[in-house]
């Protein structure tokens, strides 16, 4: 980034096209509602169904009121139940979000800015698509509770403190190596991610996000690992 880029005026949120994942609904910004030409008569199908392998959610909008498998698009009431004058829209999808905990965990985690995703038009699927981040939706109290063949991202917690964020193929082998070093942690959160390139990309994403939320500091054992020259696999 150049020295001048950081001083550029940022576009107001109302001008940005995004979908916000919430615990019980998806919110559509006014800019996206305008781009997708959404109004009170629209409904949406989640087709194809959400798939943890690529962590994408597809929105196929239409105006067929007799489609019993679709969800109504409404004015966006946000998370406080008030109608918003901004032109934003939303779709309540409590049962669907609860069904896919890798979606629900995103909706529960962190500030709104970390739950906003830019929708892309997929001409093959004929749907708008958002790419969700792995959100450490699986929990384990002990290394032996992590399935032996699972590869992906994980983070270690010592009580409520995140002490390490890494990736492993498989995860359990990496956890065993951490135990052998005497690392202290009492909880393991992880997300299955089979693709190696995606593991690397999302590990970097979570490192940067942790730094942004913690005064530019990585977790305790990431700093130790970097100092020793070791790395995740």
C-alpha positions as MATLAB code, in Angstrom:
seq = 'XXXXXXXXXXXXXXXXXXXXXXXXXXXXXXXXXXXXXXXXXXXXXXXXXXXXXXXXXXXXXXXXXXXXXXXXXXXXXXXXXXXXXXXXXXXXXXXXXXXXXXXXXXXXXXXXXXXXXXXXXXXXXXXXXXXXXXXXXXXXXXXXXXXXXXXXXXXXXXXXXXXXXXXXXXXXXXXXXXXXXXXXXXXXXXXXXXXXXXXXXXXXXXXXXXXXXXXXXXXXXXXXXXXXXXXXX';
ca = [
       0.000    0.000    0.000;
       1.346    3.444   -0.896;
       1.604    6.180    1.718;
      -1.341    8.022    0.155;
      -3.740    5.087   -0.031;
      -4.374    5.038    3.688;
      -5.660    8.627    3.505;
      -8.193    8.061    0.764;
     -11.811    8.639    1.673;
     -13.611    5.345    2.221;
     -16.967    4.824    0.520;
     -19.895    4.875    2.988;
     -21.359    1.446    3.753;
     -24.600    2.397    2.035;
     -22.662    2.510   -1.241;
     -21.107   -0.926   -0.797;
     -22.578   -4.162   -2.038;
     -22.457   -6.855    0.634;
     -24.369   -9.611    2.391;
     -24.236   -9.749    6.186;
     -24.472  -13.139    7.849;
     -26.418  -13.048   11.107;
     -27.413  -15.719   13.575;
     -30.918  -16.018   12.110;
     -30.905  -14.087    8.826;
     -28.976  -12.741    5.863;
     -28.964   -8.967    5.422;
     -28.534   -7.362    2.006;
     -27.063   -3.885    1.790;
     -28.995   -1.200   -0.082;
     -26.341   -1.210   -2.810;
     -26.698   -4.952   -3.330;
     -30.510   -4.793   -3.178;
     -30.342   -2.219   -5.944;
     -27.863   -4.245   -7.996;
     -29.955   -7.425   -7.698;
     -33.162   -5.370   -8.212;
     -34.783   -6.735   -5.064;
     -38.208   -5.567   -3.950;
     -40.966   -6.690   -1.597;
     -42.241   -9.235   -4.115;
     -39.005  -11.164   -4.342;
     -38.246  -14.518   -2.798;
     -35.024  -16.517   -2.651;
     -33.944  -20.132   -2.929;
     -30.622  -21.314   -1.560;
     -29.659  -23.302   -4.631;
     -27.481  -25.201   -4.943;
     -27.563  -25.990   -1.204;
     -24.703  -24.660    0.952;
     -21.681  -26.961    0.839;
     -18.933  -27.019    3.462;
     -16.403  -28.107    0.843;
     -16.291  -24.643   -0.699;
     -18.121  -22.712    2.078;
     -20.254  -20.826   -0.397;
     -23.882  -19.752   -0.039;
     -25.916  -19.200   -3.212;
     -28.923  -16.872   -3.464;
     -31.303  -17.381   -6.391;
     -33.879  -14.582   -6.392;
     -37.244  -14.743   -8.154;
     -40.836  -13.503   -7.838;
     -42.689  -16.834   -7.782;
     -44.921  -16.460   -4.728;
     -46.158  -20.063   -4.981;
     -42.677  -21.568   -4.457;
     -43.054  -23.216   -1.053;
     -39.326  -23.946   -0.819;
     -38.376  -20.280   -1.084;
     -37.912  -17.577    1.538;
     -39.482  -14.108    1.541;
     -37.270  -11.067    0.997;
     -38.297   -8.294    3.401;
     -37.227   -4.842    4.476;
     -34.147   -5.149    6.636;
     -34.965   -4.910   10.331;
     -31.301   -5.336   11.302;
     -30.626   -7.007   14.633;
     -32.780   -4.657   16.695;
     -36.110   -5.230   14.950;
     -36.569   -1.748   13.474;
     -37.312   -1.171    9.820;
     -34.396    0.557    8.182;
     -34.948    3.487    5.783;
     -31.719    2.695    3.924;
     -33.280    0.429    1.289;
     -31.570   -2.677    2.612;
     -33.311   -6.052    2.452;
     -33.101   -9.265    4.437;
     -34.240  -12.862    4.456;
     -35.002  -14.700    7.676;
     -33.516  -18.179    7.504;
     -33.309  -19.418   11.094;
     -33.769  -23.118   10.334;
     -31.361  -23.139    7.401;
     -28.605  -21.305    9.275;
     -29.031  -23.593   12.285;
     -28.691  -26.615    9.979;
     -25.245  -25.527    8.791;
     -23.155  -24.667   11.833;
     -20.298  -23.429    9.640;
     -22.709  -20.674    8.542;
     -24.162  -20.094   11.995;
     -20.707  -19.715   13.551;
     -19.875  -16.920   11.105;
     -23.098  -15.150   12.075;
     -22.239  -15.354   15.754;
     -18.622  -14.306   15.500;
     -17.189  -10.850   15.921;
     -18.016   -7.390   14.692;
     -20.385   -6.829   11.746;
     -17.468   -6.003    9.446;
     -16.243   -9.592    9.820;
     -19.652  -10.959    8.867;
     -19.987   -9.008    5.627;
     -19.209  -10.715    2.345;
     -19.207   -9.333   -1.175;
     -21.705  -11.147   -3.428;
     -20.507  -12.302   -6.853;
     -22.714  -13.249   -9.772;
     -22.155  -16.856  -10.885;
     -23.327  -17.151  -14.485;
     -23.184  -20.958  -14.371;
     -25.241  -21.343  -11.196;
     -27.387  -18.346  -12.210;
     -27.196  -17.132   -8.642;
     -25.473  -14.603   -6.411;
     -22.764  -16.261   -4.325;
     -20.900  -15.314   -1.160;
     -17.707  -17.006   -0.014;
     -17.659  -17.529    3.757;
     -14.534  -17.871    5.836;
     -13.834  -20.957    7.967;
     -14.950  -19.974   11.476;
     -13.581  -22.763   13.705;
     -17.052  -24.230   14.044;
     -15.922  -27.607   15.391;
     -14.899  -27.839   19.059;
     -12.800  -30.378   20.965;
     -11.555  -30.454   24.547;
      -8.708  -32.863   23.827;
      -6.445  -33.813   20.928;
      -7.927  -37.316   20.809;
     -11.358  -35.782   20.146;
     -10.217  -34.386   16.793;
     -10.852  -36.969   14.012;
      -7.565  -38.463   12.855;
      -8.028  -37.822    9.133;
      -9.216  -34.214    9.211;
      -7.081  -31.525    7.582;
      -7.838  -27.851    7.958;
      -7.467  -24.779   10.135;
      -7.431  -24.772   13.907;
      -6.879  -22.490   16.833;
      -5.847  -23.278   20.386;
      -7.305  -21.565   23.432;
      -5.972  -21.285   26.965;
      -9.195  -20.476   28.790;
     -10.566  -17.567   26.708;
      -7.273  -16.530   25.134;
      -6.444  -17.618   21.588;
      -2.827  -18.783   21.885;
      -2.253  -20.230   18.414;
      -3.783  -20.211   14.923;
      -2.483  -22.738   12.429;
      -3.209  -25.331    9.780;
      -2.520  -29.020    9.594;
      -2.743  -31.990    7.255;
      -3.883  -33.719    9.318;
      -4.696  -31.432   12.227;
      -4.197  -34.084   14.910;
      -0.542  -34.626   13.979;
       0.149  -30.939   14.426;
      -1.630  -30.945   17.774;
       0.520  -33.828   18.981;
       3.649  -31.861   18.114;
       2.364  -28.880   20.101;
       1.724  -31.114   23.113;
       5.267  -32.459   22.886;
       6.594  -28.903   23.153;
       4.660  -28.339   26.364;
       2.272  -25.783   24.918;
      -0.597  -24.980   27.290;
      -4.133  -25.073   25.850;
      -7.429  -26.497   27.038;
      -9.667  -26.090   24.003;
      -9.331  -26.760   20.269;
     -11.507  -25.097   17.620;
     -11.139  -26.212   14.020;
     -12.596  -26.112   10.507;
     -12.135  -28.891    7.937;
     -10.483  -27.502    4.784;
      -9.208  -30.141    2.380;
      -7.584  -27.910   -0.238;
      -3.991  -27.012    0.660;
      -4.004  -23.635   -1.100;
      -7.210  -22.659    0.689;
      -5.734  -23.677    4.049;
      -2.810  -21.361    3.451;
      -5.048  -18.510    2.305;
      -7.419  -18.777    5.251;
      -4.600  -19.186    7.771;
      -3.186  -15.873    6.552;
      -6.658  -14.318    6.766;
      -7.066  -15.341   10.417;
      -3.546  -14.223   11.331;
      -4.266  -10.768    9.913;
      -7.675  -10.644   11.556;
      -6.205  -11.555   14.951;
      -3.590   -8.830   14.568;
      -6.286   -6.295   13.673;
      -8.217   -7.180   16.822;
      -5.187   -7.419   19.141;
      -2.918   -4.405   18.642;
      -1.008   -5.945   15.712;
       0.035   -8.985   17.746;
      -0.201  -12.623   16.719;
      -1.180  -15.262   19.298;
       1.414  -16.248   21.882;
       2.615  -19.484   20.271;
       2.590  -18.079   16.743;
       5.171  -15.586   17.967;
       7.174  -18.395   19.572;
       6.967  -20.472   16.397;
       8.062  -17.567   14.195;
      11.037  -16.916   16.457;
      12.109  -20.561   16.223;
      11.750  -20.671   12.432;
       9.113  -23.419   12.574;
       5.874  -23.300   10.610;
       2.569  -25.034   10.071;
       1.978  -27.609    7.356;
];
